[in-house]
């Protein structure tokens, strides 16, 4: 009828999803032209920013 051991499949799916999320985030901060860019207009990048100019932005 269906898969009998679903928990065995979850780890592979979770790893794949995590890897895709990391790759997509890196694409936001590492432009194709090279270098490193922090675009504070991007909601995801701004929410992940922990410090700026020596000051903590998230506590």
Residue pairs with C-beta under 8 A, 6 or more apart in sequence:
3 9
25 44
25 48
28 39
28 42
28 44
28 45
29 36
29 37
29 38
29 39
29 45
30 36
30 37
31 37
38 45
38 49
39 45
40 46
40 49
49 57
49 58
50 56
50 57
50 58
51 57
